[in-house]
């Protein structure tokens, strides 16, 4: 079985510098991991290499990059359950 095609970070804003600033200030652990993956993908452009560094599957890295490309930082934020609904 062949490996899935790599996805590249195509969104230009925020840029690498701004992403690193946000990464350093972020308090939400899940968002820190997602930002780290996007930053590493900008630097390395290989989900197979980035995944072990973030302790996730390469498909997860690809999914996060795709979400970032389509919706920016807001798309990387975890989706919270509506109030009153069980998680």
Secondary structure, 3 states (H helix, E strand, C coil): CCCCCCCCCCCCCCCHHHHHHHHHHCCCHHHHHHHHHHHHHHHHCCHHHHHHHHCCCHHHHHHHHHHHHHHHHHHHCCCCCCCCCCC
